[in-house]
Amino acid sequence: MTKLSIIIPIYNNATYLKQCLNSITAQNFNDFEILCINDASTDNSTAILNSLAAEDSRIRIFNLPSTQGAGAARNLGISHAKGEYIHFLDSDDWLEPDIYTPLLAEIEQTAADICFFQYNRIYGKITTQVNLFTSQQTEQIKSFHDNPKFFINSSVVPWNKIYKTSFIKKNGLQFDTVKCANDRYFYFSLFPCNPKICFHTGHFVNYRCNQKKSLSRQNDLAAYQCHLATFAKILNLYSNHSEYIRSLLIDTGIKDLQNMQHDQHMLPLEIRKQILSFLNKQNIHPSYYVNCPWAAWYKRLSFAENIIPIVFACNEKYLPYLSVTLTSLQDNAAPGYNYDIYILCNELSSAAQQKITYFNASFPQAAIEAVNVSKIIDHQHLYSCAHYSREMYYRLLIPELLQSYPKVLYLDCDLIVNANISELYQTDIDQYLFAAVINYTNPGMRQYIQESLNLSPKTYFNSGVLLINTQNCLKYRLKERCLKFISTMPNLCCPDQDALNKIARGKVKFLDLKWNFYWQFLVLHHPLENIGSLPPDEQQHYLQTLRQSPAIIHYTSGKKPWNNVSSVLSILWWNYARRSILHHEIKLQTPAPNGLNAKLLYDATHRFSLLWQFWRSKILSCLTFGRKHTHYKRKRKAFKQRLKAIKQLAG
């Protein structure tokens, strides 16, 4: 009897087919057969197979009359397998030398039904070892029930395992014949059969991940229907298992669906309807998902219309301050609107990811998701400046990341929203790259804009609030142009903002100042002198906007409301801060700014309560005598002093 059957589904892979088969025939172990299932290839694969089979009698070729997919091809291979054990391999992957001797020794010594091993991921010229487990982790694992979470979260691919043929045939195990996701059902159908399992830590298969044209990763309705049908079959397989195992299966099924999206964050309505219908049938409802990592994705499925996509660029340190911005946005959210909110960031810790779930739970109208973009921009070509961080560059990525939205609103994290943002989002920018607010500047900055950037200060805008036309920006190659400009200009004052102004000149629609009211004139040095340095028309417009309550207050410059209380606008920020979900962290992180103690910051956000206590003490001091009179009189004076300090703070 042949010891090993190696089953390879082949479809139009002439480029890598020889490397795959040669890596098998070159093995030291030679008691095997190679079952090549030719899935009606139309390239040179058939000729290559015939040539190799003529040289090696261990190669057996089976030609399917029409393309049926890898699942059907593998099933045909199982039915013809003569080996005691089976290994599945994809035709564009290849083996490390001498893998079968140690693998078969392990599975025979342990009398196991399945032996798991590890692999290398090949992406272009980069090889990465994929470590699925360690020997210490697997010492106590002999079956699925020893550690269900490990197996459910493990790799579902069939080619990093050796199987006992009798186990597969006895239990009638088959791959799905759908065009995609056909290996998932096979993998999860293994464990209800209670196989004995062993492990080998070797990295034996080289998986070429950048060449695969997998139907499972196509963002179309048919692909999602395949995944959902498989998802349902898997859940049905485990219908008699515990709720814990069901929850693990749901999580991994959702991850599969999410991975299909690539960068297309907004799924077409028909696909969303299909997914929602499926999840409802499976009784996967809000009470289940609300605290899960995929809560934002689930919520977004139900957003059918009036969707406003909003993007922030943030790091872990700034998340508490972002929570203030989100609180202000929620307080002024328009009824009937939903908000797709994306936080562009580096990789977040588990604690920071948990904060994102808090944001989702506290803002019902919003789906809030962190998007790790750290690998998209090569940081070696970027630099930070003054109080600016590398996150400032992330706004350049928005058009390509969220191109499924016609318009996207970008907001800095150091601002508050005091009005219905839908009015801003409805601005017509069909003929522009984006809309922004003119940035009034002091004489020194005006000189820099004119001389260093060769721009007019009258058209220089602030990049902290941008309404972006994604398609126009992509066609114009805005990101590439901006990064090229930055790389040639090492002494920019505001790198990304200067680049956007230079590259997008003449293609920007200007918004009213109320949509990005920057506060630096009120906190830097002497406010009256700052405002007085502006041209008369800008002075008038700035003060008029301030009096009329700006729709967005942007806390520009290095001075922020959490470390500077020299303006009444700080109090507005703290009004939102004390109701934000991360208020406790802001209090812990906030030092006493500019010689002012934390008590004054507290008083500024509780002035109405202080006022009530002042009048209460004043009335009681008039109605009481002796010690009580003295007590309330003292309290009245103390509250009066605190109110006076707040009044002075407000100007």
Stockholm file with secondary structure:
# STOCKHOLM 1.0

chainA/1-651         MTKLSIIIPIYNNATYLKQCLNSITAQNFNDFEILCINDASTDNSTAILNSLAAEDSRIRIFNLPSTQGAGAARNLGISHAKGEYIHFLDSDDWLEPDIYTPLLAEIEQTAADICFFQYNRIYGKITTQVNLFTSQQTEQIKSFHDNPKFFINSSVVPWNKIYKTSFIKKNGLQFDTVKCANDRYFYFSLFPCNPKICFHTGHFVNYRCNQKKSLSRQNDLAAYQCHLATFAKILNLYSNHSEYIRSLLIDTGIKDLQNMQHDQHMLPLEIRKQILSFLNKQNIHPSYYVNCPWAAWYKRLSFAENIIPIVFACNEKYLPYLSVTLTSLQDNAAPGYNYDIYILCNELSSAAQQKITYFNASFPQAAIEAVNVSKIIDHQHLYSCAHYSREMYYRLLIPELLQSYPKVLYLDCDLIVNANISELYQTDIDQYLFAAVINYTNPGMRQYIQESLNLSPKTYFNSGVLLINTQNCLKYRLKERCLKFISTMPNLCCPDQDALNKIARGKVKFLDLKWNFYWQFLVLHHPLENIGSLPPDEQQHYLQTLRQSPAIIHYTSGKKPWNNVSSVLSILWWNYARRSILHHEIKLQTPAPNGLNAKLLYDATHRFSLLWQFWRSKILSCLTFGRKHTHYKRKRKAFKQRLKAIKQLAG
#=GR chainA/1-651 SS CCSEEEEEEESSCHHHHHHHHHHHHTSSCCCEEEEEEECCCCSTHHHHHHHHHHHCTTEEEEECSSCCCHHHHHHHHHHHCCSSEEEECCTTCEECSSCHHHHHHHHHHHTCSEEEEEEEEEETTEEEEECCCCHHHHTTCSSGGGCHHHHHTSCCCGGGEEEEHHHHHHTTCCCCCSSSSHHHHHHHHHGGGCCCEEEEEEEEEEEETTSCCCGGGCCSHHHHHHHHHHHHHHHHHTTTSCHHHHHHHHHHHHHHHHHTTTTCCSCCHHHHHHHHHHHHHTTCCHHHHTTSTTHHHHHHHTCCSSEEEEEEECCGGGHHHHHHHHHHHHHTCCTTCEEEEEEEESCCCHHHHHHHHHHHHHCTTEEEEEEECTTTSCGGGCCCBTTBCGGGGGGGGHHHHTTTSSEEEEECSSEEECSCTHHHHTCCCTTSSEEEEECCCCHHHHHHHHHTSCCCGGGCEEEEEEEEEHHHHHHHTHHHHHHHHHHHCTTCSSHHHHHHHHHSTTSEEEECGGGSEECHHHHSSCHHHHHHTSCHHHHHHHHHHHHTCCSEEECCSSCCTTTCCSSHHHHHHHHHHTTSTTHHHHHHHCCCGGGCCHHHHHHHHSHHHHHHHHHHHHHHHHHCCHHHHHHHHHHHHHHHHHHHHHHHHTC
#=GC SS_cons         CCSEEEEEEESSCHHHHHHHHHHHHTSSCCCEEEEEEECCCCSTHHHHHHHHHHHCTTEEEEECSSCCCHHHHHHHHHHHCCSSEEEECCTTCEECSSCHHHHHHHHHHHTCSEEEEEEEEEETTEEEEECCCCHHHHTTCSSGGGCHHHHHTSCCCGGGEEEEHHHHHHTTCCCCCSSSSHHHHHHHHHGGGCCCEEEEEEEEEEEETTSCCCGGGCCSHHHHHHHHHHHHHHHHHTTTSCHHHHHHHHHHHHHHHHHTTTTCCSCCHHHHHHHHHHHHHTTCCHHHHTTSTTHHHHHHHTCCSSEEEEEEECCGGGHHHHHHHHHHHHHTCCTTCEEEEEEEESCCCHHHHHHHHHHHHHCTTEEEEEEECTTTSCGGGCCCBTTBCGGGGGGGGHHHHTTTSSEEEEECSSEEECSCTHHHHTCCCTTSSEEEEECCCCHHHHHHHHHTSCCCGGGCEEEEEEEEEHHHHHHHTHHHHHHHHHHHCTTCSSHHHHHHHHHSTTSEEEECGGGSEECHHHHSSCHHHHHHTSCHHHHHHHHHHHHTCCSEEECCSSCCTTTCCSSHHHHHHHHHHTTSTTHHHHHHHCCCGGGCCHHHHHHHHSHHHHHHHHHHHHHHHHHCCHHHHHHHHHHHHHHHHHHHHHHHHTC
//
